[in-house]
Amino acid sequence: KRYNKDIIWEAIDVNDAKVYKTIQSGNTLGIFQIESGGMQNLNARLKPERFEDIIAVLALYRPGPME
């Protein structure tokens, strides 16, 4: 059931409210790139509402910009 699946990337809804609610809650353990404690706290504080918000958080949460 989990193998040899064709993914239609254009069919993925990047504006799924349930996904953003999960990210905003900080309950992202196991989600690549946003599972660390720091990212969980940051997303819970910033409450990203759009795909672009997540891109910005990922770009900013780096050693250089966080100093």
Protein Blocks (a to p, Z undefined) as FASTA:
>chain_A
ZZoiacdfklpcfkbfklmmmmmnopaghiahilcfklmmmmmmnopabfklmmmmmmmm
cfklmZZ
